[in-house]
Amino acid sequence: MLRIGLTGGIGAGKSTVSSTFSDLGGIVVDGDVIAREVVEPGTEGLAKLVDAFGHDILHAEGPQAGELNRPALAAVAFSDEEKRQTLNGIVHPLVARRRSELIECAQLDQESPVIIEDIPLLVESQMAPMFPLVIVVNADVELRVRRLIEYRGFTEQDARARIAAQATEEQRRAVADVWLDNSGTAGALVEQARGLWHDRIVPFAHNLRLRRPVHLEPVVVPADPGWPDQARRIVARLQTACGHRAVRIDHIGSTAVPGLDSKDVIDVQVTVASLEVADELADALLAAGYPRVDHNSADVAHSEDPAQWRKRFHASADPGRPTHVHIRVDGWPNQRFALLWVDWLKANPGVQEDYLAAKRAASRAPDYVAAKEPWFLDAYHRAWEWADATGWKP
């Protein structure tokens, strides 16, 4: 199963994307639909809202009598931050419980479903790290205001208040693995969504079902200023997957060194107390999008006791973001060297140039990893000399 988090500000066009994914075979779990369902007449949710905000949030007469009057609730709940938090504290847990029920049913109906969780407040509720892939649909604020007035009957004041109460564009960008721009036509957005489905989502789901990581040719590319942000999202995802079993999680490797050209692979190290703990993480990491690679179980030893150079290795099944996850034991030489290596390179631009030359030469060799090893053997001793001289600590 591949779970995808889909979000976007009100009026951005998220519903168009979720509808497209549904037409293509995805199972959409719609947060807006669930949010309405959990506050229908007779539900626990509606009773709690009335207790918190009074009977004035209900329709008093007519065919809707006793039902939730959403504009009335919005007028009260969005009037200040404390009331908005009260509303979220009532509705969010009920929505989460119902969402879990629907996902469980989807797993029973299909062997390997692609589940799109359409969550308006995914950013605000800090749910992004729960998903192997997060898609954000965005449009300019003024365009969203016009859409809300024209198509949904909002007043301009209400439209701006609703937009202001949600996450900012900067906050959404911070969690977005995919950013879909909906400043054009609905048709253009549909084409973006269809391309994303066929080029990334379907291969991702297929790889995950086969427990097959993405293979990337060893091509050195110019440094990408987006690598640190991508790594932060991956680290947050891994922290959620690993929980208390991770001692620490760090962005390592060439992409962790600003300005250093590298293969377009994010390397992350998860530090654990033992290899037994590493083995316990296999299922959680698979669910997060990182199948285990069994044949990669040790680093090349550069010091005595090769047993302490063992590790567990996982790699991303997402073709859009190749990632290597090295799980190493706290205090073992391979774990400490991975941390030292990044700091040593950051502090020594000349070493960066040497390493880049070694990588480019290795990329032309039949075995990229083996071709780099002579350089690493020398670098291991040089790095520790620097560590001793500077008092470096991990």
Sequence and secondary structure as in RCSB ss.txt:
>XXXX:A:sequence
MLRIGLTGGIGAGKSTVSSTFSDLGGIVVDGDVIAREVVEPGTEGLAKLVDAFGHDILHAEGPQAGELNRPALAA
VAFSDEEKRQTLNGIVHPLVARRRSELIECAQLDQESPVIIEDIPLLVESQMAPMFPLVIVVNADVELRVRRLIE
YRGFTEQDARARIAAQATEEQRRAVADVWLDNSGTAGALVEQARGLWHDRIVPFAHNLRLRRPVHLEPVVVPADP
GWPDQARRIVARLQTACGHRAVRIDHIGSTAVPGLDSKDVIDVQVTVASLEVADELADALLAAGYPRVDHNSADV
AHSEDPAQWRKRFHASADPGRPTHVHIRVDGWPNQRFALLWVDWLKANPGVQEDYLAAKRAASRAPDYVAAKEPW
FLDAYHRAWEWADATGWKP
>XXXX:A:secstr
 EEEEEEE TTSSHHHHHHHHHHTT EEEEHHHHHHHTTSTTSHHHHHHHHHH GGGB  SSTTTTSB HHHHHH
HHTSSHHHHHHHHHHHHHHHHHHHHHHHHHHHHH SS EEEEE TTTTTTT GGGSSEEEEEE  HHHHHHHHHH
HH   HHHHHHHHHTS  HHHHHHH SEEEE SS HHHHHHHHHHHIIIIIHHHHHHHHHT         B   T
THHHHHHHHHHHHHHHHGGG SEEEEESGGGSTT  B S EEEEEEES HHHHHHTHHHHHHTT  B TT  B  
  SS GGGGB EEEE   TTS EEEEEEETTSHHHHHHHHHHHHHHH HHHHHHHHHHHHHHTTSS HHHHHHHH
HHHHHHHHHHHHHHHT   
